Amino acid sequence: MTFTKKAIATAKAQTQDKLYESLNSPPGQKRLFRIARERERNARDVNHIKCIKDDEGNVLADDNDIKQRWKDYFEKLMNEENIWSGVLEKVPVNIGMVKEISVDEVKKAVQGMKNGKAVGPDGIPVEVWKLLKADGLVWLTLFFNKLL
């Protein structure tokens, strides 16, 4: 690594450390929410247009119209009468077929992720998971095992 790249990486790491330390103070939390809002706004580009069609096939792009459409959809879906015998099928549970994910596996995976990369669909940067340390790893492990 050249001297310039090393100096830039060091300065970037120091700035990130200062940012993470400042998150415990009210101004730091305010700054965090500002950054989150900016990221969310930046995600609203041409590739992330939010739209949905209504019952008549008209395209809805307004956030309130979209929320109302989803509300109407789920009200109709959840209040529809279905014929059911009242007997649940006995489906065998897949216990023991797949080994549970361990905290060490999640820790190794998170540590192996590079900082400063683009966030995924959840919008959570890897630096957040690294910052949460043990509590975050335990939560993430439980979450992955529930998915599994």
matplotlib code that plots the C-alpha trace (Angstrom):
import matplotlib.pyplot as plt

x = [0.0, 1.4, 2.0, -0.9, -3.4, -2.3, -2.7, -6.2, -7.2, -5.9, -7.7, -10.9, -10.7, -10.0, -13.0, -15.3, -14.1, -14.9, -18.3, -19.1, -17.9, -20.1, -23.2, -23.8, -24.4, -27.6, -25.8, -24.3, -27.7, -29.1, -26.3, -27.0, -30.7, -29.6, -27.3, -30.0, -32.5, -30.0, -29.3, -33.0, -33.5, -30.5, -32.1, -35.0, -33.4, -34.6, -33.7, -35.8, -39.0, -41.8, -45.1, -47.9, -51.1, -54.6, -57.6, -58.3, -54.6, -53.7, -50.2, -49.9, -46.6, -47.6, -46.5, -49.9, -51.8, -49.4, -49.9, -53.7, -53.6, -51.6, -54.0, -57.0, -55.3, -54.5, -58.0, -59.5, -57.1, -57.5, -61.2, -62.0, -64.0, -62.2, -63.4, -61.3, -61.9, -60.3, -57.6, -54.0, -51.8, -49.1, -46.0, -42.7, -40.4, -36.9, -35.0, -31.5, -31.4, -29.5, -27.0, -27.8, -25.7, -23.4, -22.4, -18.8, -19.9, -21.8, -18.9, -16.5, -18.8, -19.3, -15.6, -14.9, -17.1, -15.4, -16.2, -17.4, -19.3, -22.8, -25.6, -28.1, -31.9, -32.1, -30.1, -27.9, -24.1, -21.8, -20.2, -23.4, -23.2, -19.5, -20.3, -23.0, -20.4, -21.6, -25.2, -25.6, -24.0, -26.3, -29.4, -28.2, -27.5, -31.0, -32.5, -30.6, -31.6, -35.2, -35.0, -33.3]
y = [0.0, 3.4, 6.1, 8.2, 5.4, 4.5, 8.1, 8.4, 5.1, 6.2, 9.6, 7.9, 5.5, 8.2, 10.2, 7.2, 6.5, 10.1, 9.8, 6.6, 8.0, 11.1, 9.0, 8.8, 12.5, 14.3, 16.2, 12.9, 11.3, 14.3, 13.9, 10.2, 10.8, 13.5, 11.0, 8.3, 10.8, 11.8, 8.1, 7.4, 10.4, 9.4, 6.0, 7.6, 7.8, 6.4, 2.9, 3.0, 4.5, 3.4, 2.8, 0.3, -0.2, 0.2, -2.0, -0.3, -0.6, 3.1, 3.7, 5.2, 7.0, 9.2, 7.7, 8.2, 6.6, 3.6, 3.1, 3.4, 0.8, -1.7, -1.1, -1.8, -4.9, -6.4, -5.6, -7.4, -10.3, -10.8, -10.4, -12.8, -15.9, -19.2, -22.7, -24.5, -27.8, -26.7, -29.4, -28.4, -30.6, -32.5, -31.3, -32.8, -30.2, -30.0, -30.3, -31.6, -31.7, -28.4, -27.4, -24.1, -21.1, -20.2, -16.8, -17.5, -18.0, -14.7, -13.0, -14.3, -13.3, -9.7, -9.2, -10.4, -7.7, -4.5, -1.1, 1.7, -0.5, 0.1, -0.9, -3.6, -3.4, -3.1, 0.2, -0.9, -0.4, -3.2, -0.7, -0.6, -4.4, -4.2, -1.3, -3.4, -6.1, -9.1, -8.0, -7.4, -10.7, -12.6, -10.8, -11.5, -15.1, -15.6, -13.9, -16.1, -19.2, -18.2, -17.7, -21.1]
z = [0.0, -0.9, 1.6, 0.2, 0.4, 3.9, 5.0, 3.5, 5.1, 8.5, 8.2, 7.2, 10.1, 12.6, 11.3, 11.5, 15.0, 16.1, 14.4, 16.3, 19.6, 19.1, 18.6, 22.4, 22.6, 21.5, 18.7, 17.5, 17.4, 15.5, 13.0, 12.7, 11.9, 9.4, 7.6, 7.6, 6.1, 3.4, 2.5, 2.3, 0.0, -2.2, -2.6, -4.3, -7.7, -11.1, -10.1, -6.9, -8.0, -5.7, -7.4, -7.4, -9.4, -7.9, -8.7, -12.0, -13.1, -12.5, -11.3, -7.9, -7.0, -4.0, -0.7, 0.9, -2.1, -2.0, 1.8, 1.4, -1.5, 0.7, 3.6, 1.3, -0.2, 3.2, 4.6, 1.7, 2.0, 5.7, 5.8, 3.0, 4.0, 3.3, 3.7, 6.4, 8.0, 11.3, 11.1, 10.7, 8.5, 10.3, 8.6, 9.9, 11.3, 9.8, 13.1, 12.9, 9.1, 8.9, 11.5, 13.4, 12.6, 15.5, 16.8, 15.8, 12.2, 12.1, 13.8, 11.2, 8.3, 9.7, 10.4, 6.8, 5.3, 4.1, 5.4, 3.2, 0.7, -0.6, 1.6, 0.7, 0.5, 4.3, 4.1, 7.1, 6.5, 7.8, 10.1, 12.2, 12.7, 13.6, 16.1, 17.9, 18.7, 20.8, 21.3, 17.6, 16.7, 19.1, 17.6, 14.1, 14.8, 16.3, 13.3, 10.8, 12.7, 12.7, 8.9, 8.5]

ax = plt.figure().add_subplot(projection="3d")
ax.plot(x, y, z, "-o")
ax.set_aspect("equal")
plt.show()
